[in-house]
Amino acid sequence: MTLAALKSFADQYPNDRITLLSRPVAKLLMEGLPSNVSLRTVNLNNYTGLGGLSRLSRELLKEDYDVLVDWHDVLRSKVIRFFFRKARHKVAVIDKGRKERRALTRQKDKVLKPLTPSPERYALVLEAAGFPIELKPYRMFGNAKADIADLADITGAKGSDLWVGIAPFAAHEGKIYPLELMEQVIEGLQGVRIFLFGSGNTEREWCEQMEAAHGNVTSLIGKSNLTKELRLMNNMDLMITMDSANMHLSALAGTKTLSIWGATHPLAGFSGMQVEGSTQVQLQMDCRPCSIFGNKKCLHGDYRCLSGIMPQDIINTAKEMIRHADK
């Protein structure tokens, strides 16, 4: 979700440079950004504890940045910004709206109002740092369709048939639609090619079971990498995801997305900058949302916020979205 702010900064301040400090995997998502955006990778295993973070901070200070923008506001970034302030560098810090989050997720007297979307929060920090921007969505492939010729042995050629990508997993149970119900969704989407996105052995096992049981399903796990999957997402007529990283990757790829929400809620501001025509499927329940990240145990013990969503409702919404898919 930081990419829109990075791209907007790069376009609107072409004579300035911005460097993102992140893990090496971020390189895969930043390859299309302008040349005044760079990535400074860090292996956090090499900078453990306060001593390690102190050493990292000293290394960063030697790289002579003019201002530190803290988009994270966690313990690690707090240590780094302490050293930057000590060295009399300008520092701007994100306001995560923690008080508003607690009001949104508490069990009683919830305050159900939309919180500032995360991309806008990133833009506000840049403004505080002295770089106000007009925030614009970032699409990795622009208006073009990504080349997937190197994936033809997996996908075949895309003709007039409709392709639907499904990413049925998320980091926490409170964000995962029950897999037995997701299989009913797959069964109800006849007449389209379905591609399953995921990672890891557990997810791979289920996706391969679906591939074996349904002739129109292809599992991508173990057959590609993130770069290729982004290009493939770009060629989907629709993505169906949870409130997950794949929801944001789908938006980055420029594809309409049907996202399924359970313990979490779009009101928290984490739905990102979705492609026009995207939508969410969710239940209105007094206990929702109970969590910002979906990592809390269900009050009722059964995540009825997810199991109560009927597969046919997802199927009907998906078919309506597919019907209007651009060819």
N, C-alpha and C positions, 0 to 999 in steps of 0.2 A: 504493500500500500504506500510505500515511500516513493515509488517510481514516478508517479504523477508529479510530485513536488520536485523531484530531481530534474525531470525533463522540463518542467515549467521554469525552474531556475535557470537551467542551461540556455534555454531559448531567450529568456528575457534579460539575462546578464551574460552575454557572450564573451565579455572581456574579463569575467571573473571565473574562478575555478571552485568546484565543490568536490570534496572527497568523502566517500562513504566508508566508514570503518565497519567491517562486517566479516562474517565467515567466508571462506573461499567459494562456497556454493553460490553466493550472490553474483559471481561473475557470469553465470549462465543467464541471468535475468537482465544484465546491464550492457550486453554486447551492442545493442542498437542505439544506445544513448549518445548524445553529442560528445565531442572530444574534450570539452571542458568539464566533464564529469568523469571521475576516476574512482577506482576501488582500492582501498588499502586493506588487505586481508589480514586476519589475525587468527592464529590457532590458540584458542583459549587454554588448551592443555599446557601451553608453554608459559602461561601467566597466571598461575593459580595463587589464591590467597592475596592478602594485602600487599605482600612483598612483590608478587608478580604483577599486580595491577599498578603498583608504584613504578616498577621498571617500564611497563608499557607506557605509562603517562610520560615518563622522561623521554622515551623514544619519540613519542608523538610531539612533544614540545620542541625537540630538535628539528622536526620537519617544518617548523616555522609557519603554522597556520595563524591566521589573523583572528579568527573567532571559532569557538566551539559551539556546535548546535547539538544539544542532547535531545534526541527524538525518543529516548527509551525510558529515562528516569527510573533506573533500577540500581541496585547496589554497585554493580561494576561501573556504570556510567557516572554515578555520584562520586566515586573515588577519582575517576579521571577528571571530572570537572573541578573537584577540589584542588587538584594540582594545577589546572589551568588558571583558576582564579588566584591561586597563590603566586603564580607567575605573572599576574596582572593581565591576563588575556580576557577578552570579552566572552561571556558565556550566556547562551539562551537555552531555556529548558521548557520542555513540553508540559502543558497542563493536562493531565490525564482525566480530570474530572472525577476523581475518586469519590468525593462526597456524593455526586449525582449518581454514580454507579451503585453506591450502597443503597441509595433511595430507590433506585430502579429494581434492585434484586432482593430487597428485604421481604420477609414473608407477610408483614402487615403494613397497611397504608403505603403501598407502592406508589411512586410518582412516575406514572407512565407518560413520559414526554421524551421526544427524540434528543439524544445527546449529540454533541458536535461530532460529525464523522471524522474518523482517524485521518484521512488525507487532508482535511481542512485543519486539523490540529497541527500537522506537520508544516503546513503553509503558514500558520500563525507563529510558529517558532522562528521560521525564516524571517518573517516580518519583524519580530522582536530583535532579531540579530542585525536588522538593518537592510533586509532584502525582501520587501513586499512583492508578492507575485500574484498574478492572475492564474489560479489553479485550473489546469485543463487536463482532461483524461489522457492517459498514455496508452496507446495500443501498439504493441511490439511490431506488428506487421503493417501498420497504417491501414490503407483501404485495399491492399492487395491480398491475394490468397497465397499462403506460404506453399513453397514447393515441397511435396511429399513423395517425389519420385523414388527416393531411397527407402521408402516404407512400403513400396508396392508389393513386396513379397509377403507382407503382413496384412495389408489392407486391400490389395487389389486396386484397380482404377476406380475413381469416383466418377460415376456417370450421372444419370438422373436420379439414382436412388438416394434416399435420405439417410444421413448418418447421425446417430445420437451417441454422445459420450456419457457414461455414468461413472461417477467417482463416489462409491457408496460408503467410504470410510472417513473418519476424522480422528483427531488426537484423543478425544474423550468420549466415553459411553453416552453422555448426555447430549451428544451431537450426532449420533449414528442412528439412522432409521433401521429398525429391525430387519435383519437380512432375509428372514422368511417372507416379510412383506415386500422387500425390494425384489425378490424373485417374482412375486406376483406382478409387480410393475413391469419387469422384463417380459413376462409372459403376455402382458396386455399390450405391449408395443410391437405388434406384428407389422410386417411390411417395411421395417426399417432395419438398417445395420446398427448393431449396438457394440460399442467399444468400452471395455471396462478399464478404468484407471486405478492404480493403487501401488503399494510397495510392501515389501516384507513377506515372509513365508506364510503367515496366517491369512493375509489378504490374498496372496497368490493362490492358496489352496481353494478358497471360496470362488474366486474369479474363474479358475480353471474348471471347477465343478459346473459353473454356469455355462462355460464355453462347451463343455462336453454334453450338457443337457439341452442346449438350445442352439439350433443351427444358424441363427442370425447373430450370435454373440462371439466376439473375439476378445480375449484377455490380452492386455498389453504388458502385464507385469513380467519382467525379465526379458522382454523382447525389444526394448527401446531405452532411451534415456530422457532426461528432462527436456533437453533441447528439441528432440524429435517429438516428444509428446506435446510441447507447446505448438509446434507446427501442425501436428495432427488436430489438436483442439481447434485451431484456427479454421480447419476444414470441416468441423462439425456443424450441422444445422442447428443443434441444440446440445447444451451440456446440462446434465442433472447432477447436482452436488449436494453435499451437506454444507453447513457453515464451517468451511474448512479451507486449507491452503488452495485446494483445487478450485474452489469458487473464485478466488482472487486470480489464480493462473488463467482461468477461463476468461475473466474480464480482460486480463493483460493480452490474451490471444485474440480478443475482439469478438467473442462468441456470446450469443444470448444464453442466459443461464437460468434454470429453474433450481432454486436452492431450497432445501428442506431444513426447517428450524425446529429445535426441541427446547432444551433447557435454556439456550441463549435466545437473543432477540435482536432483530435489526435496529431496534430503538437504541441499542448501546453504541451504535456508530461504527460497527465493524463489517458492514456489508461492502465497504469500499466504493469504487466508482464503476458500477455495473454498466454493461452495454444496454443501450435503449431497447426496451422490449423484454428485459429480464424481469423475473417475478419471484416471489417467495411463497411457499406453502407452509402454513403453520396453524396451530389451534389457539384460539383465545381462551386462556385459562387463568384463574385467579392466582395460581402459583407461578406463572410465567411472567418474566424470566426469573429463574432462581439463581442464575450464575452468569457471570460475564464471559467466562471461558469454557463452560460446560464441564468443569472438573469437580463439581460438588455432587454428593450423593443425593439421589432423588428423595424428596420429602415423603413420597408415597411408596417408594421402593421399586417402582415398575416403569418409570419413565413413560407414563401414559401420554405425556405431551407429544411423544413420537409414535408410540404404538396405536394411539387414537387417530392418527391420520390414515384415512382409508386409501389403499393403493389405487382405487379407481379415481379418486380425486387427483392424484398425481398423474395418472394416465390421461385423464381428460384435459388437464392443464397442459401437459406435454404435447398432446395431439393438436390442441388449439395453437400452441406456439409453433409447432412444426408446420402447420397449415400455412402460416404466414412467413415461413423461412424464406430468406432471399436465395435465389438460385444463381 
